């Protein structure tokens, strides 16, 4: 609507046409007409109604679905559940697979550990075989050295025997005689023998028991008498049954008994009662630290007093011992000082010493001779190989050495195969003209 102060023609009260005075008052803003306001009110009402009905329509229940629609919905829901179940199964299978892989990994670790243990065992076994191989080579070398020494000794004996035959060719040798009533299988004895003197008077308590046997003679050569062979069987003590069988052999043998074992004293007494010689098998330290020589062993680490006490304790286990030989001892028998301590005690008790020669460089028999202890050393081991044929060959070797040197000493062990081989060799001994004697009959000062 036109203002009261201004008309469509631009005229205003008190002014000119088309122009306004700068100092004139600003005209007020136009107010909206009534129709516009009404229109706005109607529009707002319609908008509110529209919003109300649209919001209310959401809360109305959906119209019922048809059977096909409901079936489709159910199928979709079932498919969804099946899919969810399948995913759960796959997840479970994945867990099972993961568990199986963990078990396989654990099994693999266990297998790797087992292989490591087997590898360690294989290395230990290889080391043990190397040690055994070295020991075998050392033993083979020792046997070669012994064989060479025996060949040289045989050549020497042959030269001596040839010289003696040439010297005695012009005159007959005096016949050998044997006193009446002498025990079969022994030489006649001299009453002046040092070993015979301790069997003349009745024994005192703790002294060796008397034995009605022939006494030792000096070693003789084949040119002057029958060759003599002594057999020593070592390692008695654990088993008295096998000791009875060896003690019943029909020719002289010497049985060597280990000290401090279950049947040591009983076996020594049994052997003595059967008229056989019994000696102490004294344990001594070997070179191989893995070998246990048994209770009462003498060690190089012992003091002189400890060695004396150990020897005394071993000798006191039986009053029937006639002498001593070493069990093992490849280390201690090379120590002259320790052997002197042992041999001095044997000399005090008037016992002889048999050097088992468990090592070629043993000083036992040499120190015994130096100290004046009756002694002899081993020539042959009978049963290094527990084969009847091997033992028979060793018996034949011992007989040949006895025929060359005049005397020999063989050492065996209480095995059934050794016992049977000795029983079977009796006709062979007779055929070869070898006299079976005890170890005491071979010892010399």
Residue, then its C-alpha position, 0 to 999 in steps of 0.5 A: x500500500x502506498x505510504x501516506x507520505x509518498x505517492x506513486x508519483x513520487x511526491x511527498x508532503x512539502x517536496x519536489x517531484x522526483x527528488x527527496x531532501x537529504x535531510x528528510x526522515x527515512x520512510x519506515x519498512x513495509x509490513x506484510x499484508x494480511x493475505x501473506x500472513x494467512x497464507x503462511x499460517x495455512x502452509x505451516x498447518x499443512x506441513x504440521x499435519x503432513x508430519x504428524x500423519x507421516x510419523x503415525x503411519x510408521x507405527x501402524x502394523x504392516x499389512x498381513x503378508x501372503x503365504x508365498x511371502x511368508x514362505x519366502x521369508x521363512x526360507x530366507x530366515x532358514x537360509x540365513x541360519x544355515x549359512x550362520x551354521x555353516x560359518x560356525x562349522x567352518x570356524x570349528x573346522x579351522x580351529x580343529x585344523x589349527x589344533x592339528x597343526x599345533x599337534x603336528x608341530x609338537x610331534x615334529x619337535x618331539x621327533x627332532x628331540x628324539x633324533x638329537x638323543x639318538x644322534x648323541x647315543x650314536x656319537x657315544x657308541x662311536x666313541x666307545x667303539x673307537x676306544x675298543x678299537x684302540x684297545x684292540x690294536x694295543x692288544x694286537x701290538x702286545x701280542x705281536x711283541x710277545x710273539x716276537x719275544x717268544x720266537x727269539x727265545x725259541x731260537x735261543x733255546x734251540x741254539x742252547x739245546x744244540x750246544x748241549x746235545x753236541x757236548x753230551x754226545x760223547x757220554x750218556x746222560x745220567x738217568x732221572x729217577x723219581x722217589x717212590x710214593x711221589x704224587x702223580x703229576x709232580x716232580x720230586x722236591x728238595x727238602x731245602x726249598x724255601x717254599x717247602x719249609x713252611x709246610x713242615x711244621x704244624x700251622x699257627x692260627x692265621x698261617x697257610x694250611x699244610x698241603x701234602x704235595x710235591x714242592x717246586x724244583x728249579x726250571x729245567x730245559x727239555x734236554x734234561x727232563x719233561x716239559x712242565x705246564x702250569x695252568x692258573x684259572x682266575x676270577x673265582x669268588x662269585x660262583x661256587x658251583x663252577x669252582x667245584x668242577x674245576x677243583x675236580x680236574x684230574x691234574x694239578x691246576x692253580x685256582x685264583x680267588x678274588x677277595x671280598x666276594x660272596x664265596x671267596x673264603x668258601x672256594x679257597x677252603x674247597x680248593x685247598x681240601x681238593x689238594x689244589x693250590x689256591x692263590x689270591x687274585x689281587x685287584x689292581x688299577x688298570x689303564x682303562x678307567x672305565x674298567x672296575x677291578x673290583x673291591x679292595x683294588x690297589x690304586x696308584x693314587x693311594x699312599x704307601x700306608x693305604x696300599x699296605x693296609x689293602x694288601x693285608x686286608x685282602x690276604x687276611x680273607x683266607x688262610x689258604x693262600x699259597x701265593x698272589x697274582x694280579x687281577x687287571x693292573x695294567x697301570x699299577x704293575x708298571x709302577x715299581x714303587x707300588x709293586x715293591x710295597x706289595x711284593x715286600x708284604x708277600x716276602x714277609x708271608x713267604x708267598x710267591x707272585x705270578x705276574x699275569x702280564x696284563x701289559x707287556x711292560x709290567x714290572x711285577x716279575x722283575x721287581x719280584x726277582x730283584x726282591x727275592x720273591x719267588x715268581x713266574x710270568x704268564x705266557x698264554x691266555x687260554x680264553x680271550x676268545x670263548x671258542x672251543x677251537x680257539x681255546x684248543x689252539x691256545x692250549x697247543x701253543x702253551x704246550x709248544x712253549x713248554x717244550x721249547x723253554x722247559x716250562x710255561x704258564x697259561x691263564x684261563x677263566x672259569x667258563x664252561x667252555x674252558x673247563x671242557x677244553x681242559x678235560x678234552x686236552x688230557x690225552x693230548x698232554x700225555x701224548x706230548x709228554x708234558x707234565x702238568x704242575x701247579x704254579x708253585x712248581x714253576x716259581x724261581x727266586 
